[in-house]
Each structure stands twice: as structure tokens, then as C-alpha cells.
């Protein structure tokens, strides 16, 4: 945790010159009660550590770091912490002193305080950045004391045998191209040996080995895995840091940490992270991770796994699957030319093996589907839509029973609304406003919805909970309703041969009326009935009707359902100041989202924030109105009128004004060579209107030309109009859902080029001379 250095009064600096040398050794928070024997010489500490065979606790700090001072006062002053620290040689270095620069650089310390645990050779065994309280400091010391118990190095030394496959892989890896080296590392070994039981359970031993080519690169590999703990158990068996001769250290896997994972939205899944802190791996070193997986199938007897051979730089890949002869395992290769070898073992089990190599990174082209790029083999059991329907119907059985109070409320709703769409809208409004979305993927409920009475009682649930409730309400209302499973992975062009539970991660509802078919997505929040969110629009989905499953295509995304138009008027004075009026109107989903965002804020608070913001720039809010979050209808409007002392950027003869907000598209992203088809997806239309009212004698220098694009994948225009002292700019931009062959690359590039060259955002306005 880093701060800016403080500027001290001259008297304090003068007095510091009178202090003895020992007192000038950085002792952050020296006003604290701690009197610990900190050494100030790293070289001396190494000598003592080698003599006494003790680990070193190195505190890297600065004399201005307030968090270091806080640790000195609160953490290091604690008697129990001091007792734990007594097993270490204590060293404190000021990172900003010239004598310590080489040490700080060697350990790549960039924040303060940083604690390093070193052995007598000066090798990092453990590290912690930032402030540690008493509890965390005790845990930190105890953890690394156990590592050094009976072992002054703090690790077990390793020497791989000559026959280890790492050496052959390294020889092959020396042929990597410069392009393959750009990401900073290459995976030289990817070994997976798995035994599958007749019920679909499996246990696998995995070796992942990475050769570091650039230790300054972002995102170097670490021994960290995130997994669904309802189905997985992952254990780190061995983590080694080696040199190219196979010599190195074994990191103590007892230090591995397992913790729950929370999403950014504070939604909790039954997901855990296992991680092991390791010293920074340097260029030329090798990180070798061996782990064990135990996995339960989601659906009894089902098995599904993708083995990726093309989306990473992979020197030596080897997968071995062993399974009972009667286990219905299949495989399907996708752009992987290497065949799977089969062997019948003496015990009657079957063994499949696939050895591959990939020395070049995949060419990622813009506007493609990940499915077009993926290369590898899918290992799976064969499922049909009916298999999945029967399984999921069984999970939901008996859980869709509405309690009496829900039926009473439903009757009241039906009495107020007569038409089918009106009634469906009222049901959706009930669920989306009363039932808060929270993911509840624990154990069986990873895929099984909770009973609707529980969802109604606690007023929260995830997509499958909300959808089961909507389905139950619709059926009670007399509609024919079914659950629908969908997922990004199943979408676009699903492969019916490799159907699997893993391809579905979302649940919605299909409702059939006499007039039409509706798809309701309560997890997407309040919206007009039937509107499909962009990521699932036009995608295939699985409808479940009892034990019967059928694949349907969802409706396309309705771009007109989410409109937004901003109209800005600039009335510029001869001095370069002026009044700006901004009118904004949102309709449909965008309006509902805006109301939801401000429901806890209110119009008055928004106005106060705007007034403060413009006041700091010398401006003044003249008028402000905004739709209240409680107002009925699917429209959200705001009106803002502001006076500013300066509009745009001041120039010698006028000002520079920025107009336009449409996206920039670089035509250079479309290469001369292209392998995969283009896939464009619809976006919400972006519409902006700008009016500039100039004072008499002012003019727009170099007025740009208008442009209009009408292509199957892009609809956009920028229209300029100049009349007297008024300039008007209208903009519109939206991508359309489209699939184009790779041979259309010249057409796409030329369209992007036209838009890119016309998109002038800064406009120079010359003002009349005074």
C-alpha cells in the first residue's frame, strides 16, 4: 500500500542531522512499543542466517509509508507476534536508500510494506504485500516456520531423471518462433491421465509445465485453479520450480490455500479456488505443476471433456483415458489431424491416447465465433434432447407446487388484466420485482431448482428458481408453459452429436398462447414480455416438455426495444463560452434500466451532484428535470441546461469543439488473409444529434462530408447540415446480426475504412475578432 512521500518542515530535517546514525535506520512508527532487533544490512543478515541456519524475515519499506508505521505500532508491538518472529532473523530495508536498490530490484518489490521470507541463500520462500494485522501476521509466521522446521533451505531439492519428458519437450521448444514467444511463456507439457468409472466418475492426474521466456510479461502461469466444489475436488500434488537442467525446488503444497469465490456482483456460487503462493518465476525457469482431479458427473453416467490442442502454444500434449469396455464413450475431433489410438488392456478395459504438439499460437481474427477457432477433441457420452429433458424433468418434479397465498395473488392479477400478453407481463413484473436474482448453485442445486414456495418465501433465487416460479404461475393461469435450457456454448451452431449438460448455463420459460409463442427471461430483470437479451437472441435452445426435448431457435434481438436518443444544443457566445442544452430520451429496456439505477438516488440528489460538478468548472446549472423512477411507462427522459465560461478548447482564433460519440473501427484489424467467416451480432442503435448555434461572424472551418452506410452487417450515418449560423450533426450507428464468408474481407475492410476516415470528432470553429 503506497503513499506519496510527505514534505517535512525544515526544522524537522535539521534536527534529524543531529541524531546518531543508528536512529536514522528506517524505523517506521518508532513511537510504537516494539523493540525488535532489526538488522539494516542484507549482506550481514545472509552471513548470520547461514551461520545460524535461520530463515530471514525481510521488511521492505520507506520512511514515509503510513501502513508500515501502522504495522510497527499495532502488529509488531504485539507480544504474541514478537514471539512468532523470534524464530526469524529480522531485517528492515528502506527501499529508497541507494545501498538497497539492488536488493529491492532483485526481489521486484513495488509496494510497501512487503514482507519476504528468505532462506540463508537469499532465495524467496514466502511473501506478503501490504498491511497485516496481528492475526494475519501470526498466521504468516507460523505458516513459514513449519516450512523451515528441520529444513534450513525451506524446500526440498529436486533433480529430474534423464528420461523425464521435460527434456525432450525443451529441445522441441527451442524451435518456437518469435510470435510464439510473445506471451512470455510456452506450455511445454500438458499431460492428462484419467480413469473413468462405469457411473461417469473419474480421477485424473495432470501435469502442466510452463517454460518462462519473459518474466516481465503480464499473466504468467501460477498454481491456481477455480472449480465447482459440488462436482470437483482438486489437489495440488507437486509444484516445482526448475531450471533447464531439471534442477530446482519443490514448493511445500501444505501452504496451498482453499477459499470460496465471490463474483463482482456479490453473487455466490458453490465454487472454490485453490492457490499456492510461489516465488516469482524468472526467465529461463520452469514451473511444473502436478495435480489430481476427482470429478462427479452432473448427470449420472454422463461424461464430457474438451481436450484443447490449438488455442495455446503447446509443445508436448498427451492425454490417456481408460474406461470400462461397456462405457459408451465417444470422441469427435475438430481441426485436429492426429488420430486417437485405441488399446484393449489385459483386464478388458479400453485405453485411448492422443499425442499432439503445437508450436505456433492460434491466429485470432476479429468478428468470429470461438467455435470456429477451437481445435482439439471432444470426449463424450452420447445424449439426445430427450435424455436431457427426462433428466431435468426429474430434477423439477414436485418443486413447482404453488402455495395458496401465491394462487390468491395470481387470481387478483388475472382479474385486473384480460389479454394474454397483459397477463404474462403482470406475472413477469411480479417475479422480476419481488424475486431478487442471486445465484444459488450449491451441491445438487447447481442444476436443480429450489421449490417455488422457498423462492417466494425468501424473495430471491437464480435463473432456474425464477423460471420454475414463472412456469408454475403461467400454468396456473391456464397457459401452456415449459422450461427452456440455453447457453452461449450451445448457441450459434450447436452440434447435436456432442450434446452435453455442460453446454447449458441458463434457464428461461417458453409460453404458448393462441396468438404466438413468448420466451420469458425473469433473470434478465424487468422488461417487456418476449424481449430476448442480446447474448441469447437468435440462438438455439432446448425446450423441455416432460420427457420430450426439442431444439428451437429463439427470436432475434429487437434493436428497437432499447432506444436511446441524445440531442445536444450548443449556443456559443463570441467569447467562446455558452449555454449547453442536453435532452436525452430512453425507451424500452434502456428506460427500465435507468429507472432501476436511480431508484435509491432520486432526482434531487442527481441535480445536486450535477450542480457541484459544473460549479467546480465555473459553470452553473440553469435547469434540470428527469423522469422519476416511480413514473409509469417505458420512457426515461432528462433535460439539462448549463452555462459554461468556456465551451471546448481555446484556440488562438477560436475554439475546438468535440462532437460525436459513435464508435471508432480500425480497418487495419481486418487482415489481408482470413481463414474464418465473419460473425456480427446486433447492437443497440446509437443515435445522437448535435446543434451548434454560432455567434454572428463565426464559422466552422473545413466542414466534413456526410456519410451513410447500409450493409448487411452495419447500418450507420453521419449527416452534416450548415445553414446560416447553425450547424447540425446527426449520427446513427448499429451492428446487425450477420454471417459473412471470409472471402468478404475486402468489403468489410473498405466499409470500416470509409467510416474511420469520415469520423472526425474535433471541429475547429473560428470566432469573430473583437
N, C-alpha and C positions, 0 to 999 in steps of 0.2 A: 504494500500500500504506500504509494509515493506521494510526497508533497513538494511544493515549491520551497526552496530554501528561504529562510527568513533574513531580513536585513536588521542587524543589531545596532544599537546606539554606539557612538564612538567610545564612550566611557567604558562600556562592557568589553569592547575589543581591547582597549588599553589595559584594563585590569587582567585580562586573560594572559597578557605577556608577562605578568608578574608571578603567575602560578608556576609551580615546579613542573618539570617535564612529564612526570607520571600522571599528573592530573589532567594533562592535555590529551592523553589517550582517550578516544571517544567512549564516554560512559553515559549513554542516553539515560535521562531520568535519574541522574546520580543522587537526586534528592530522595530516592527510594531507600528502603531499609536494607536492601540486599548488599552484601559484601562478598561477592563471588570472586574467585581467583582467575579473572580473565587474563589470558595472555594476549599481547599485542603483536607478536611475531609469529607468522605462519611457519617460517623455517624452524624456529626453536620448537614450535609445537610438534612438528614432524619428528624431530630428534627425540623428544621426550616420549612421544607415542610409541616409537619403535623400541625405545629402551624399556618402557613400562608395559608394552603390548596393550595399550588402552585405546579405545576409539576417541575421536575428536568430535566435539560439538562446536561448529564454527558459526558465529553470529555475524552476518554481513549487514552493515547498517550505514547510516550517515549521522552527522551531528545535528541535522535538522529534522529527522524523521520522528514525528509525534507518536506514531504507533510503536516504534522502538522504545520511546520513553515510557509509554503506557505499559509495555511488557516488563520493563525494568521495575516500574513502581508496583505493578499488580501481580504479574506472573512470576518473575524471577525472585521476588521478595517472599514468596510463599515457602514455608519450611518444607512441606512435602515435595514441592518441585525441586528445591535445592537438594533434597536427599536423593531424588532420582538423578539429578545432574551430576552428583558426586562421582558417578562411575565413568564420566567422560572428562577428557582434557578440554577445558573451556578456552575458546579463542574468539576475540571480537576484533573485527577489522572494519575500518572506515573506508567505504568504497571509493571515496573521493580523494584519498591520500595517494600520492604518486607511488609510494612504495608498495601499495596493494593493488595497483592497476592490473598487473599480470595475473594475479590470483583471481580477481573478480572476472576478468576476461576468460580465463581457463574454465571457470565454472558457469559462465554465461548468466551471471546474476544481473537482473534488470529491475527488480522491485525490492523494497525494503519494508520490514526486515525479511531476510531469508536465512533460514537455519539449514545447515548442511551437516550430515553425519558422515565422517570420513574414517577410513582405516589408517594405519601407520604408513601406508604407501601413498596416501593422499588421494585415494580413489573414493568417489562418492558412493555411499551405500544407501543413504536416505536424504530426503529434502522436504522442507515445508516453506511455503511463501506466505507472508502476511502475518497478522497478529494471531497469537494463540493464547487462549485464556488458561487458567490453572488446570482445568480438566483436560483440555486438549494437549497441553504441554506434558502432563503426566503420561497420557496415552502414547504420545510421540516418543518420549524417553523409554518407556517400558517396552514398546514395540522393538526398538532398535537395540536395547540392552540384550533382549533374548537372542537376537541375531549374532551378537558377538560372544555369547556365552560359550566358553571352550573353543572359540574360533577367532583369533585376533584379526583375521582378514575380513570377517563379516560375510563371507560367502565360501562356497565350495568350488575349488578349481576344477576346470573341465578340459579334457583333451579328446576330441572326437577320433574314433579309429579311422585308419586309412580307407576302409571300404564304405564309409558313410557317404550317402548320395550327395551330400552338400558339395563335395569337392568337384565331382563331375559337373554339377549344375553351375558352379562358379566358373569353370572353364568355358562352358557354353555361354554364360552371361557376359563374358568379356567381348563377345561379338555384338552386344547391344548397340544400336545406332544412337546418335546424339539425341534424336527425338525421344527414344525410349528412356533416356536418362533424365529428361526434363522434369519429371515429377519428383525427383530426389531419391527414389529408391526403386528397386525391382524385386518382385517376389520370385525367389529362385526355387523354392519348393512349396508345393501345395498338395499334400498327401492326405487322403481320407480313406480310412479302412473301417468298414461298417458291417455289423452283423444284424440282420433283420429277423425278428421272430414272426411266428405264424399269425399273431394278432396285430402286427404292424409296429410293435415296439422295436426300437433299435438302440444300439450302443455303438458309438463311433470314437475312434482315436484319430486325432487330426494333428498334422504338423504343418505349421505355416512359418516360412523362413524368409526374412527380408534382408537384402543387401543394401546398405545405406550408401548412396552415391553423392549426396549433398546434404550435410547436416544443417544447413541453413534453410532448407525447403520447408514450406508450410505443410502440416498434416502428415508428419512421419508416423509410421505404424507404432502402436503401443499395445501391450497386453490388456485389452479391454473388450468385453463382449456385453451386448444387451440382448436379453432373451425373455420369452414368455415363460414365467416360472410355473404356470399351470401345466405346461407340457414339457418344458425343458429343465434339465439340470446340467450346468456346465461347470467343470472343474479344471483349473489350471494345473496340469501335472508337472510341467517343467518350463521354465523361462530362462533362456541363456543368452548372454551377450558374448559374442565370439569374435576373434579376428579371422582373417582369411586362411590361416593355418589350422583353424578349428580349435584354437586355444581360447580360454576365457573363463567366465564366472557363471555360476548358477545363482539366480536371484531366488531368495527364500520365498516360496509360494505361500508360506504361512502368513505372510504380510498381505495377502490378497484381501480386498475389501468387497463386500457384497452389500448393495444398498437398493432401496426402492427407487423407481424412476418416476418423476413427475413431468408432465408436459408443461409447455409455456402457458397454457390456459388453466393451469391448476387442476387438470383432469388426471385422475389416477388410474393407471392400468395395472393389471397383475404382471408387471414387468420388472425385472431386476437387472442391475448392472454389476458385473464382476470386473474388478480392475486391480492392477498391481503397479504401484509406483516403481519406476526404474530410473537409473541414471540416464542422462541424455546420451543417446547413441551417436557416436561420432562417425565421420566419413570413413568408409572402409570397414566399419564394423558390421556385424551380422546379428540381427535379433531373431532368435529361434524359439518359437512358441509351440509347445505340445499340450493339447487339451483333450478332455474326454467329454463327450456328449451322451446324455441319456434322454431319449425322446419318447413321448406318448403320442399316438395318433389322435387327431381331433375326432375322427370318425373311426370306430373300431374296424380294424383290418385294412384301413386306407394307408397308402404311402405316397408321398410326393416330395421330390427334391430336384432342384436345378443344379447342374454342375457347369459352372461358367468357365469357358476356356478362351474367350476372345476379348472381354472388356477390360483386361488388365495385362500388364507386362508379366508374363508367367513363363519362367524358364523350364521348369520340370513339374508337370502335373500328373498325378497318379491317383486314381480312385479305384477302390476294390469293394464291391458289395457282395456279401454272402447271405443266402437266404434259403429257406426250405424249398424243395423241388416243387411242391404243390402251391407255393405262394404266387399269386397271379401278377408278378412284377413285369412291367414292360418298359421300354425306353424309346425315345424319339430324338434323333439328332437334328439340330438346326444350325446349318452352315458349319458343321464340324465334320471334316472329311475322314477323321480317324475312326476306324470301326471299334466296337465294343467286343472284346474277346471273352468267350464263354468256356468254362471248365467245370466238369462234374467231379466233385470231390469224393473221396472214398466213403464218406458217411452218407452219401446220397444228396448232400446239399449242392446248390449251384453257386458258382462264383463268376461274377462279371468284373472285367477290368478294362479301364480306359486310360492309356498313357498319351499325353499330348504335350505340346510346347508352343509358346507364343512369344516371340522376341520383339514384336512391334506393338505399340499401343493402338487401340482402335481409332479410326478416323470418325470423330463425332461431327456430324453435319447438322446445321440448324434446320428447324422445322421438320423433324422426323418423329417417328414413334420409337420408343425404346425397344419395342418388339422387333422392329426392322433391323436394329443394330445388334441384338443379342446373338451370341454364338456359344453353343455348348450342347449338352444332352439333358433331356428331362427324363428322370426315372420316376415311374408312377404305376399305380394300380388303376385299372380301367373303371371309370364311373360313368353312369348315364344320368341325364337330368332326373329320371325317376328315382334313381338311387339317392340322390341328394334331397329330393322332395320328401321321400319316405323318412329319411333320417331327420330332417328338420321338422317335419310334422310331428314326429315322435317327441322332439325336444319341447314343442309348444303345447302338447296335449294337456288339457286340464288347466292351463295357465291363462286362458282367455275369458274366464268367467267374470262378468261384471258384478260388483256388489250392488245391493238395492239402491243405495244413495246415488250411484252413478246412473242407474237406469232412470231414476226420478228426474235428475238434472237433464238427461238426454230428452225425456218427454217434454220438458219445458222448452228446450231449444227447438225441437221439431214443431211445437205449437206456434212458435214465433216465425218460423221460416218454412215456406211451402215448396219452392223449387228444389230440384235435386242438387244443383250447384250451390244454391244458398245454404242448404243443409250441410253439405260437405264442407263449405267454407266455415260454417259455425263450429263444426266438430274440430276442424283443424285449428281454428282460433282458440278454442278451449284448451286443446292439448299443448299447442306451442306457447301459449301464455301462462298456463298453470304448471306445466311439467318442464322443469329446467333440465337442459341437456348436461349430463355428467356421465362419463364413461365408467362402466361398472364391470370390467372384464376380470372377474375373479373365478378361478377354478372352472367349474362346469359352465358358469355364466360367460365365459369367453365367447361362446356362441349361443348359449341357451338364454332366452329372455326371462325376466322375472315375471311372476304373476301380476296381472294388471291391477289387482287390489293393492299390492305392495307399491306399485308405481304411483297409483293415485294417492295412497296414504302418505308417502314421504315426499311427493311432488318433485321427484327428479328421476331420471333414467337415461339410458343411452338410446341409440337409434333403434335397436331391436325391441327395447322396452316400450318406447314411444309408438313404434309401428304396430306392435301387438295390441296396444291400447286403442289406437285409431282403427285397426281392423275390427276389433271387438265392438266398438261403438258404431261403426258403419254397418256391421251385420245386424246389430240390434235395431238399427234404423231402417232395416229392410233392404240394404244394398248388398250386392254380391262383391265381396272383398277378399283379397288374398295377399299374403306376404310376397315380397319380391327381393331376391338377393342380387347384389351387384357389386362391382369393384372396378377400379381403374385397370387392374391387371386382366380382368376378364373382358374388358371393353375393346372397342375398335374392331378387331378381327379375331374373335375367340376361336380357339382350336378345340373342337368337340372331342378329339381323341385324347386330350390331356386335361379333361375336366377334373377339377380338384376343389376341395373346400377352401384351400389357401388362396384361391383366386377371388374370393368374395370377402369384402370387409365392410359392407354397408347393407342396411335393410330399409325398404320403403314399402308402400302399400299400393296395390292396384285395385281400383274400384270401377265396376261396370254399371252404367245406368242405361236406360233405353236409348239415350241420345249419343253417348260417347263413352270412351274409356279415360279415366283420370289416373294419374300417378301422384301420390301424396308423399311428401318427404318431411315429416314433422321435425326431424333433427336439424333441418336447414333453417328453422325459425319461421316467424310469421311471414307469410307470402300468399299471393293469390293461388287458389286451388289449381293444381295442374302444372304449375311452373317448375321446370326441371333445372337444377343447378348446372352450371356450365360443365363441370368435370364429368358429369354423367349423361348429359344430353346426347341423343343420337347413338348411345352405346347399347349393346346387347345386355340383357338381364335375364335372370331365371325366375319365372313365376311359379309359385308353389300352390297347387290345387290338390290338397290332400296328399295322396301318394303319387300324384302325377306332376311332373315338372316339364315346363315348356320354355323355350328361349324366345324372347320378344325383343324388338328394338324400341328403345324409349323415344319419345318425341324430341324433335330438335330444340335447341335453345332459342327462346324467343327474345331476340335482342331488343324488341320494342317494349318489353316488360320492365326494362330497367333504364329509363331515360334520364338524362341529365343535360340541362342547357344553362350555360352561364353567359350573361350579357353584361359586358363592362363598358362604361362610357367615361372617357377622359375629357374633361373640359379644361384645357391648358391656358394659363394666363401668359401674357407677354414676358413675364419674369421667369417662367419655367415651372411655376407652381401650378396648383389647380385643384379641382374637385373631381373625385372619382366616385362613380355610382356603379355598384355591382348588384345585379339581380340574378339570383340562382333559383332554378326550379328542378326538383327531382320528382320522378313519378315511379310508381310500382315498387319493386323490391328496394331500390335505392332510397325511396322516401321512407319506407318502413325501417330500414336500417338506420337512417339519420335520426328518426324519432326515438329509436331504441337507444342510440348513443347518447342523447341529451336528456333522457327521461329523469336522470338523477342530478342533472345540472341546472336546467331551467333557463329561460330566456334572459332573465335579469343578470345572471352570473355571466352568461356569454357576452352580453353587452359590456359589463364591467371589465372583462378581460380584454375586449377589443379597445375600449377606451384607454386602458393603461398602455396597451401595445402601441397605439398610434400617438399617444401623448409623449412617449419616450422618443419618438421620431419627429416631434414638433408638430404633429398633426392633431386634428380634432374630429371626433365622430359627430356628424350633424344629425343623422337619422339612422335608426336601426330597427328593423322588425323581423320576426322569424315565426314560422309555424310552431305552435305549441305541441309538445309530444303527446298531449291528450286529444288533439284535434282529430276528428273523424276523416276518413278518406285516405287515398294512397297518393297524396301530394305533399311535398315538403318545399316551402319557399322561404327565401330570405332576401332582405333588401338592406343594403349598406351604403350610406353616403358619407364620404370622408373628405375633409380639406387637408391638403398637404403643402408644405412650403416648397417642396421640390418633387417633381414627377420624373422618374427615370434618372439618367446620369447626365451631369452637367458637361457640356462641350463648350469650346471657345465661341462658336456661333449659334449655339442652340442646346439641344439635348438628345440623348439616345434613349429610346423607349423600347422596352421589350414587350412584344405582343406574340401571342400564340403559345399553345401548350401541347400541341399534337406530338406524338412520339417520333423520335428520330430512328431511322432504319438505315444502317450502314450497308450499302450494296456489296462491299467487299467480303461480307460474311458468306456470300454465295460464291463458292469456288469454281474454277474452270472445269474441274472434274467432279462428278457427283454420282454416287452409287445408289442412293436410296430415294424413294418417292417423297415428295413434299406432303406434309400433313398440316393444314391450317385449321385452327379452331376459332369459333366465333367469339368476339369480344363485345362488350357493351359499347354502343356508339358514343363517341366523344364529340360533343358539339359546343362550340364557343363562338361568340360574336363580340367583336371589339369595335367601338366607335371612338374616334379621336376628333374632337372639336377644337380646331386651331384658332389662335387669335389672328386678326387681320394682318396680312403680310407674311405669315408663317407658311411654310410648305414642307412637304415630305420629299426628301432627297432620294432619288433612284427608286421610284415606286416599283415593287416587284410584279411579276406577271402572275396571273391566276393559273390554277392547275386543277384538273379533275381526273380522277382515276376510277374506272369501272371495270374491275377484273373479277373473275370467279372467286378469288381469294381476298381481295381488298377493295373496299369502297371508301374513297376519300376525296376531299376537295379543299382548296383554299382559294377564296374569291375576294379580290380587292376591288373596291369601288371608290373613286375620288370624285367629289363634286363640291365646288367652291371651297369652303374651309372645313369640310367634313370628310373624313376617311373611314371607310367601313371594311373590316376584315371578318369574313365568315369561315369557320373551319369545321370540318367533319372528318372523322376517322373511325373505321371499324374493320377488323378482320372478319372474314366469312368462313364458315366450315367448308373445307375443300380438300381434295386429294389430287395432286398433280404428279405426273410421271417425272422421273429425274431428267428426262430429255427437255423439260420445260425450264431448265435452269437459266437460259439466256433471257427468257421472257420475265421470269421473276426478278433477276438481277436488274434488268432495264427498268422495270416498274419501281423497284426500290431506288434506283439511281435518279429517276425523274422526281420522285418525292423528296429525296435527300437534297438535291440541288436547288429545289424551289423553297425549301423550308428555311427561310430567313427569319430569325427570331428578333434580331435587334434592328430597329428602324431609326434612322437619323432624321431629326426634324430641325430645320433652321428657323430660328425665331427672328422677328423683325428687330432691326437695330434701334436702340433707344435714341 
